[in-house]
Amino acid sequence: MQTLDIISVNLWQILISLANLAILFVIVKKFLFKPVKRMIEQRQKEIDDQYASAAEAEKQAIDSREEWENKLSTANAEADAILQEATDNAKNRGDKIVAEAKERADSIVRTAQSEAELERRKATDGIKREIVEVSGALTEKMLEREINTEDHRKLIDSFIEKIGDGND
């Protein structure tokens, strides 16, 4: 029966072991579990704060991106409007310059035509004066002497030469 003594249950030893376990549990809970739990809660709070700030930063980034996209589209529309206005102004200016140039050219042509007409009239008047002078000279010569056929031809030839010299 010796084997039974080894397997026997000692109630006082179990109670002391349970008391030691309870005391150890209280000590661990008081000195180790609460600080560790506090540290875990603090770290969880920091992580939650970081997630919240990251979500806020992402929201601000999305809002900023949308705002810049709107500004960019507005700027593109304004640039197109400015470009169209500049193109229209340049076309209007070009049309105005062409119209002024055409008006000046027409004025120059009219002036040249008027001057040519005036020169033609002057030349016609000059020819008429020369014819009158030549006729007067011819009449004067005819009255001074009697003309025979040969003198008459010479007189007409000299008259024609004078007319020809006056036109050059």
GROMACS elastic network, one bead per residue, 0.5 to 0.9 nm:
[ bonds ]
;  ai    aj funct       b0    kb
    1     4     6  0.55812   500
    1     5     6  0.73698   500
    2     5     6  0.55801   500
    2     6     6  0.72096   500
    3     6     6  0.55389   500
    3     7     6  0.68440   500
    3     8     6  0.89119   500
    4     7     6  0.52048   500
    4     8     6  0.59942   500
    5     8     6  0.51587   500
    5     9     6  0.86333   500
    6     9     6  0.86249   500
    9    12     6  0.89916   500
    9    13     6  0.84066   500
    9    14     6  0.81848   500
   10    13     6  0.54900   500
   10    14     6  0.65518   500
   10    15     6  0.89169   500
   11    14     6  0.51709   500
   11    15     6  0.62529   500
   11    16     6  0.86523   500
   12    15     6  0.50879   500
   12    16     6  0.61019   500
   12    17     6  0.84889   500
   13    16     6  0.50822   500
   13    17     6  0.60304   500
   13    18     6  0.84832   500
   14    17     6  0.50447   500
   14    18     6  0.60658   500
   14    19     6  0.85173   500
   15    18     6  0.50231   500
   15    19     6  0.60645   500
   15    20     6  0.84875   500
   16    20     6  0.60239   500
   16    21     6  0.84660   500
   17    21     6  0.60739   500
   17    22     6  0.85876   500
   18    22     6  0.61360   500
   18    23     6  0.85858   500
   19    22     6  0.50422   500
   19    23     6  0.61085   500
   19    24     6  0.83995   500
   20    23     6  0.51419   500
   20    24     6  0.59613   500
   20    25     6  0.83793   500
   21    24     6  0.50403   500
   21    25     6  0.59235   500
   21    26     6  0.85984   500
   22    26     6  0.61754   500
   22    27     6  0.85821   500
   23    26     6  0.51206   500
   23    27     6  0.61311   500
   23    28     6  0.85123   500
   24    27     6  0.51033   500
   24    28     6  0.60041   500
   24    29     6  0.83546   500
   25    28     6  0.51844   500
   25    29     6  0.59375   500
   25    30     6  0.84880   500
   26    29     6  0.50269   500
   26    30     6  0.59688   500
   26    31     6  0.84252   500
   27    30     6  0.51634   500
   27    31     6  0.58913   500
   27    32     6  0.76536   500
   28    31     6  0.54018   500
   28    32     6  0.50010   500
   28    33     6  0.61311   500
   28    34     6  0.87375   500
   29    32     6  0.56639   500
   29    34     6  0.63166   500
   30    33     6  0.63251   500
   30    34     6  0.60744   500
   30    35     6  0.82695   500
   31    34     6  0.65887   500
   31    35     6  0.69029   500
   31    36     6  0.89828   500
   32    35     6  0.57483   500
   32    36     6  0.61736   500
   32    37     6  0.85412   500
   33    36     6  0.52382   500
   33    37     6  0.59280   500
   33    38     6  0.85087   500
   34    37     6  0.50009   500
   34    38     6  0.60079   500
   34    39     6  0.85378   500
   35    39     6  0.60709   500
   35    40     6  0.85386   500
   36    39     6  0.50605   500
   36    40     6  0.61232   500
   36    41     6  0.85554   500
   37    40     6  0.50764   500
   37    41     6  0.61046   500
   37    42     6  0.85308   500
   38    41     6  0.50953   500
   38    42     6  0.60939   500
   38    43     6  0.86090   500
   39    42     6  0.50134   500
   39    43     6  0.61571   500
   39    44     6  0.85088   500
   40    43     6  0.51058   500
   40    44     6  0.60363   500
   40    45     6  0.85259   500
   41    45     6  0.60914   500
   41    46     6  0.86174   500
   42    45     6  0.50511   500
   42    46     6  0.62344   500
   42    47     6  0.86597   500
   43    47     6  0.61340   500
   43    48     6  0.85262   500
   44    47     6  0.50666   500
   44    48     6  0.60878   500
   44    49     6  0.85051   500
   45    48     6  0.50283   500
   45    49     6  0.60518   500
   45    50     6  0.85443   500
   46    49     6  0.50052   500
   46    50     6  0.61390   500
   46    51     6  0.86117   500
   47    51     6  0.61549   500
   47    52     6  0.85481   500
   48    51     6  0.50357   500
   48    52     6  0.60924   500
   48    53     6  0.85743   500
   49    52     6  0.50014   500
   49    53     6  0.60756   500
   49    54     6  0.84209   500
   50    53     6  0.50878   500
   50    54     6  0.59310   500
   50    55     6  0.84268   500
   51    54     6  0.50071   500
   51    55     6  0.60397   500
   51    56     6  0.85177   500
   52    55     6  0.50595   500
   52    56     6  0.61151   500
   52    57     6  0.85331   500
   53    57     6  0.59730   500
   53    58     6  0.84415   500
   54    58     6  0.60403   500
   54    59     6  0.85018   500
   55    58     6  0.50482   500
   55    59     6  0.61324   500
   55    60     6  0.85966   500
   56    59     6  0.50144   500
   56    60     6  0.61244   500
   56    61     6  0.85037   500
   57    60     6  0.50143   500
   57    61     6  0.60079   500
   57    62     6  0.85447   500
   58    62     6  0.61277   500
   58    63     6  0.85333   500
   59    62     6  0.51221   500
   59    63     6  0.61302   500
   59    64     6  0.84987   500
   60    64     6  0.59292   500
   60    65     6  0.83913   500
   61    65     6  0.59608   500
   61    66     6  0.85201   500
   62    65     6  0.50138   500
   62    66     6  0.61470   500
   62    67     6  0.84957   500
   63    66     6  0.51518   500
   63    67     6  0.60595   500
   63    68     6  0.85830   500
   64    68     6  0.60545   500
   64    69     6  0.84408   500
   65    68     6  0.51288   500
   65    69     6  0.60280   500
   65    70     6  0.85339   500
   66    69     6  0.50042   500
   66    70     6  0.61259   500
   66    71     6  0.85482   500
   67    70     6  0.51169   500
   67    71     6  0.61632   500
   67    72     6  0.85201   500
   68    72     6  0.58771   500
   68    73     6  0.84531   500
   69    73     6  0.61103   500
   69    74     6  0.84632   500
   70    73     6  0.51672   500
   70    74     6  0.60659   500
   70    75     6  0.84409   500
   71    75     6  0.59184   500
   71    76     6  0.84723   500
   72    76     6  0.60455   500
   72    77     6  0.85275   500
   73    76     6  0.50082   500
   73    77     6  0.61649   500
   73    78     6  0.85703   500
   74    77     6  0.50724   500
   74    78     6  0.61242   500
   74    79     6  0.85192   500
   75    79     6  0.59996   500
   75    80     6  0.85170   500
   76    79     6  0.50046   500
   76    80     6  0.61258   500
   76    81     6  0.85612   500
   77    80     6  0.50849   500
   77    81     6  0.61652   500
   77    82     6  0.86037   500
   78    82     6  0.60601   500
   78    83     6  0.84484   500
   79    82     6  0.50559   500
   79    83     6  0.59966   500
   79    84     6  0.84737   500
   80    83     6  0.50320   500
   80    84     6  0.60337   500
   80    85     6  0.85100   500
   81    84     6  0.50706   500
   81    85     6  0.60743   500
   81    86     6  0.85255   500
   82    85     6  0.50549   500
   82    86     6  0.60627   500
   82    87     6  0.85035   500
   83    86     6  0.50746   500
   83    87     6  0.60863   500
   83    88     6  0.85714   500
   84    87     6  0.50324   500
   84    88     6  0.61218   500
   84    89     6  0.85491   500
   85    88     6  0.50565   500
   85    89     6  0.60613   500
   85    90     6  0.85152   500
   86    89     6  0.50257   500
   86    90     6  0.60477   500
   86    91     6  0.85227   500
   87    90     6  0.51064   500
   87    91     6  0.61278   500
   87    92     6  0.85687   500
   88    91     6  0.50782   500
   88    92     6  0.60876   500
   88    93     6  0.84880   500
   89    92     6  0.50787   500
   89    93     6  0.60199   500
   89    94     6  0.84509   500
   90    93     6  0.50144   500
   90    94     6  0.59889   500
   90    95     6  0.85231   500
   91    95     6  0.60700   500
   91    96     6  0.84851   500
   92    95     6  0.50721   500
   92    96     6  0.60810   500
   92    97     6  0.85634   500
   93    96     6  0.50230   500
   93    97     6  0.61025   500
   93    98     6  0.85554   500
   94    97     6  0.50814   500
   94    98     6  0.61200   500
   94    99     6  0.85320   500
   95    98     6  0.50911   500
   95    99     6  0.60712   500
   95   100     6  0.85726   500
   96    99     6  0.50455   500
   96   100     6  0.61146   500
   96   101     6  0.85102   500
   97   100     6  0.50879   500
   97   101     6  0.60434   500
   97   102     6  0.85157   500
   98   101     6  0.50287   500
   98   102     6  0.60585   500
   98   103     6  0.85017   500
   99   102     6  0.50843   500
   99   103     6  0.60865   500
   99   104     6  0.85679   500
  100   103     6  0.50023   500
  100   104     6  0.60937   500
  100   105     6  0.85122   500
  101   104     6  0.50396   500
  101   105     6  0.60521   500
  101   106     6  0.85128   500
  102   106     6  0.60505   500
  102   107     6  0.84688   500
  103   106     6  0.50880   500
  103   107     6  0.61059   500
  103   108     6  0.85869   500
  104   108     6  0.60793   500
  104   109     6  0.85409   500
  105   108     6  0.50016   500
  105   109     6  0.61012   500
  105   110     6  0.85402   500
  106   109     6  0.50325   500
  106   110     6  0.60970   500
  106   111     6  0.85064   500
  107   110     6  0.50778   500
  107   111     6  0.60561   500
  107   112     6  0.84899   500
  108   111     6  0.50323   500
  108   112     6  0.60183   500
  108   113     6  0.84807   500
  109   112     6  0.50221   500
  109   113     6  0.60308   500
  109   114     6  0.84915   500
  110   113     6  0.50397   500
  110   114     6  0.60625   500
  110   115     6  0.85151   500
  111   114     6  0.50289   500
  111   115     6  0.60612   500
  111   116     6  0.84819   500
  112   115     6  0.50272   500
  112   116     6  0.59837   500
  112   117     6  0.84802   500
  113   116     6  0.50029   500
  113   117     6  0.60633   500
  113   118     6  0.84796   500
  114   117     6  0.50892   500
  114   118     6  0.60914   500
  114   119     6  0.85580   500
  115   119     6  0.60354   500
  115   120     6  0.84509   500
  116   119     6  0.50174   500
  116   120     6  0.60095   500
  116   121     6  0.85351   500
  117   121     6  0.61584   500
  117   122     6  0.85522   500
  118   121     6  0.50930   500
  118   122     6  0.61222   500
  118   123     6  0.85465   500
  119   123     6  0.60098   500
  119   124     6  0.84376   500
  120   123     6  0.50261   500
  120   124     6  0.60338   500
  120   125     6  0.84805   500
  121   125     6  0.59716   500
  121   126     6  0.83606   500
  122   125     6  0.50184   500
  122   126     6  0.59594   500
  122   127     6  0.85138   500
  123   127     6  0.60868   500
  123   128     6  0.85141   500
  123   167     6  0.82704   500
  124   127     6  0.50795   500
  124   128     6  0.61303   500
  124   129     6  0.85693   500
  125   128     6  0.50175   500
  125   129     6  0.61047   500
  125   130     6  0.85704   500
  126   129     6  0.50429   500
  126   130     6  0.61519   500
  126   131     6  0.85600   500
  126   166     6  0.83083   500
  126   167     6  0.88256   500
  127   130     6  0.50350   500
  127   131     6  0.60733   500
  127   132     6  0.85059   500
  127   163     6  0.77434   500
  127   166     6  0.69965   500
  127   167     6  0.71040   500
  128   131     6  0.50140   500
  128   132     6  0.60983   500
  128   133     6  0.85186   500
  129   132     6  0.50138   500
  129   133     6  0.60499   500
  129   134     6  0.84499   500
  130   134     6  0.58844   500
  130   135     6  0.82286   500
  130   162     6  0.82232   500
  130   163     6  0.70610   500
  130   166     6  0.69908   500
  131   134     6  0.50224   500
  131   135     6  0.57983   500
  131   136     6  0.82749   500
  131   159     6  0.87363   500
  131   162     6  0.87464   500
  131   163     6  0.69115   500
  132   136     6  0.59197   500
  132   137     6  0.84548   500
  133   137     6  0.60471   500
  133   138     6  0.83943   500
  134   138     6  0.58831   500
  134   139     6  0.83487   500
  134   159     6  0.64707   500
  134   162     6  0.73324   500
  134   163     6  0.78584   500
  135   139     6  0.59188   500
  135   140     6  0.83330   500
  135   159     6  0.80173   500
  136   139     6  0.50719   500
  136   140     6  0.60079   500
  136   141     6  0.85706   500
  137   141     6  0.61567   500
  137   142     6  0.84953   500
  138   141     6  0.51066   500
  138   142     6  0.60374   500
  138   143     6  0.84956   500
  138   155     6  0.72585   500
  138   156     6  0.85734   500
  138   159     6  0.75025   500
  139   143     6  0.60571   500
  139   144     6  0.85749   500
  140   143     6  0.51803   500
  140   144     6  0.62791   500
  141   144     6  0.50729   500
  141   145     6  0.65970   500
  141   146     6  0.88327   500
  141   147     6  0.89992   500
  141   155     6  0.87143   500
  142   145     6  0.56699   500
  142   146     6  0.64397   500
  142   147     6  0.65464   500
  142   152     6  0.88196   500
  142   155     6  0.88911   500
  143   146     6  0.70993   500
  143   147     6  0.88745   500
  146   151     6  0.89062   500
  147   150     6  0.79599   500
  147   151     6  0.56845   500
  147   152     6  0.58399   500
  148   151     6  0.52747   500
  148   152     6  0.59054   500
  148   153     6  0.86895   500
  149   153     6  0.62899   500
  149   154     6  0.87090   500
  150   153     6  0.51428   500
  150   154     6  0.62876   500
  150   155     6  0.85344   500
  151   154     6  0.50164   500
  151   155     6  0.59652   500
  151   156     6  0.85333   500
  152   155     6  0.50610   500
  152   156     6  0.62295   500
  152   157     6  0.86084   500
  153   156     6  0.51078   500
  153   157     6  0.60501   500
  153   158     6  0.85192   500
  154   157     6  0.50210   500
  154   158     6  0.60632   500
  154   159     6  0.84340   500
  155   158     6  0.51718   500
  155   159     6  0.60782   500
  155   160     6  0.86216   500
  156   160     6  0.61243   500
  156   161     6  0.85457   500
  157   160     6  0.50734   500
  157   161     6  0.61319   500
  157   162     6  0.86207   500
  158   162     6  0.61513   500
  158   163     6  0.86048   500
  159   162     6  0.51678   500
  159   163     6  0.62887   500
  159   164     6  0.86132   500
  160   163     6  0.50652   500
  160   164     6  0.60836   500
  160   165     6  0.85694   500
  161   165     6  0.60196   500
  161   166     6  0.85512   500
  162   165     6  0.50082   500
  162   166     6  0.61532   500
  162   167     6  0.88448   500
  163   166     6  0.51727   500
  163   167     6  0.65825   500
  164   167     6  0.54740   500
  164   168     6  0.68225   500
  165   168     6  0.55353   500
